[in-house]
Amino acid sequence: MALLSGGETTVTVKGNGRGGRNAEFLLSLLIELAGTEAIYALACDTDGLDGSENNAGALITPDSLHRAEKLGLNATAYLANNDAYTFFQQLNDLVITGPTFTNVNDYHAILIL
C-alpha cells in the first residue's frame, strides 16, 4: 500500500538546529514508527529546497532508526532541537536534487509492504 499526500506541514521552532519541514516530518515519523519493519517514506519539496538548506527532503527505511542508534544519534534529541537536516545528513539519507525552479508543493510518500 502507498500513502501519498501533498501540502506544507508546519513546524514550531524551539531549537537552533538545521532542517526544513519535510525532514522534520520524517524524523517525527521515524520516531513514531520505532523501527517498524516494511515501511519506507520520502518527503520532499518540488522546488528542491527544504526550508533554507540544500536538500529537497529526506527518506527513511525500516533500518533508519537502527542505523542512527549505531552512530550514537538520538532521534528525539535531534527533533527537539529542530535539527533533522543534521540527523539525516549523518545517515546519508538526505534527498539532494538541486534547485528545480518549480514550486508546486511538498509531497510525501509512505510505502507499507
N, C-alpha and C positions, 0 to 999 in steps of 0.2 A: 504494500500500500504506500502511496505517496501523498503527503500533505503539502499543498502549495498555498502560499499566501503572499500578499504584497502589501505595501504600506510602510510608513515610517513609524517605528516604535519610539517611545520616549525614554530618556534616561535622566534620573535625578543624580546630578553630580555632587558627590560628597567627598571624593578623594582627589588626588592630584596626578593620577596615572594617565596613560595614553590609551586612546581607543575610540572607536565610534559605536554607534548604536547597534550595528549588526554584530560586531564582535562581542559586545556586551550581552546581546540577546543569546548568542550561542554559549557564552560562558555560563550564563544563568541556566540555560537548558542542560548543559553538561553536568552541572551540579545537581539539578533535579533528577536527571536520569541515573546518576550514581552508578555508572558502569553497566547499565542495562545493555544486554547484547543485541545485536542485529538492528541497531538504529544509527543511521548516518544523517547528518544535517549540514546544510550550507545556507549562509545568509550573506547577501552582497547588495551593493548599491550599483545600479546600472551605469552611473557616471564614472565608476572605477575608483571612487574615493569614499571611504567610510569615515565620515567626520573629517578631521583635519590630518589624518595620516595618509600614507601612500598605498594602503590596501583597499580593495573593494569590499572585503569582508573576511570571513574565515570559514573553516569547516571543522566538523567533529566526526569521529569514527567511534566504533564501540570500544576501542582501546585508548582513546584520548586521555581519559582520567587516569588510567593505569600508567601511561607514559609520563604524564605530568608528575604523578607521585614518585616515580622512579627518578625524576630530575629534582625532586625536593620542592616542587611547586605546589602551593596551597591555593587551590582554585577559589575558595571562599575569600581568602585574603586579597587576592587579585581583584575579585569582583567588588569587594568593599572599598577598594582604592580606585575603582573605575579604571583598571589597568588591563583590560582584555587584550589590547594590542601586544603588550609585552608577554603576556601569558601565551598567546598563540604564536608569537614570533619564536619563542623558545621551543615550541613543539614543531616548528616549521609548518604550521597549518594556516598561515595567512593566505588569502587569495589576492594576488597582486596582478592586475591586468594593465595597469597604466590608465591614464585618462581616456574615456571613450567619447567624450564630448556629447553625450546624450544622457539626459537625466529623466528617465521615465518613472522609476520607482525603486524602492528597496524590495527585494524578493527573498523569500525563504522557502527552502525545500527540505522536507524531512522524509526520509525513506525508511520504512519499517518493513524488515524482511520477515 
